[in-house]
Amino acid sequence: MKRVRINAGKVGLVFRNGDYKRVITQGNHWLRLRDQVSTYDLAKPFYAPVHLDLLLKDERLSELLTVVEVKDNELVLHYENKLFKSVLGPGRYAFLNGLVEHKFVTADLSKIEITEKIDKNLFSNHNLSRYIRSYEINAHEKGMLLVDDAYMKMLDSGVYRYWLNDTNIKVLKADLRTQQVDIAGQELLTKDKAAIRINFNTQYKVTDVEKALLDNKDSEKQLYSLLQLALRKYVGAYTLDELLERKEDMASSILSDVKNTAAKLGIKVLDCGIRDVILPGDMKAIMNQVLVAQKQAQANIIMRREETASTRSLLNTAKLMEENSMLFKLKEMEYVEKIADKIGEITLSNNGGMIKQLKDIFSVNR
């Protein structure tokens, strides 16, 4: 005989010639010389040295063990003393009782919804996150859940998690903010075949998520094409001169033209506007020449009007001087004063008095 000591927190399995005999717990035990003892820690996972079913035939050992069977399409969350320990995949597991409190939460992976009571903090744990697929919908977005390409429900902003399995899941998202589509440098032909380029922008927002995501493919691209066609139709209906005159009406006309069709895309067009109308180089030169000619004509008209007014004023002055000799004399003295301002030096001879010579210089015989 031999004596074997089993310390606290441990158990021993007795084997004789490779066959399991019994379990021994804390204390001193007398065994045969040919008996072997395998010792196990109550705080650690139990790994059976032989098939587990053989050990479970021992009722005493069966009471000391908690056996967990995890089926296909299942996983089990293992907690020790209320703290998450590990994730158990398909298989059979045994745990020793007595020292550690074990808790197990079984999750059904054949469904997509996570209905089990699991702390959200565990979803970021690597051991669990590999079994989960996550989708985030921002505050300015709206989402749609499709399961096996079938519409299930609408999703508001938030984080959504589903079990990772063979079920096909899609989450489509629509941006609900006001957005802008730009049509830049679109080359168009007017009614009189003049080629111009227009930069056009439109503000819109998604108002019907189901129409925008399910009923229509690439609704934003369709809106772009819709605006292109409306712009082409409008420009082609007018000559270049008419188009330039009606430029301010273009945005409102296109907005009225596309808003009903855009509503079928789940989109509401809020506003339209023209940034630029760009003429080709030769057309620009011609327009500049026309503008210069118009300005020159206006300048000539103004000059002719001023000349006519000046001539009329001179004529009126002449008539007054002809009728009034004193007015004529005053006018004469005015011009003499102007002439005198331009004379730098006056030379007088000794042939007569100074006053008489000045009178002869400036007097005008009528």
Secondary structure, DSSP 8 states (H G I E B T S, - for coil): -EEEEE-TTEEEEEEETTEEEEEE-SEEEEE-TTEEEEEEETTS-B--SS-HHHHHTSHHHHHHEEEEEE-TTEEEEEEETTEEEEEE-SEEEEEE-SSS-EEEEEEETTSSB--S---GGGGGSHHHHTTEEEEEE-TTEEEEEEETTEEEEEE-SEEEEEE-SSS-EEEEEEE-S-EEEEEEEEEEE-TT--EEEEEEEEEEEE--HHIIIIISSSHHHHHHHHHHHHHHHHHHTS-HHHHHHTHHHHHHHHHHHHHHHHHTTTEEEEEEEEEEEE--HHHHHHHHHHHHHHHHHHHHHHHHHHHHHHHHHHHHHHHHHHH-HHHHHHHHHHHHHHHHHT-------SSS-HHHHHHHHH----
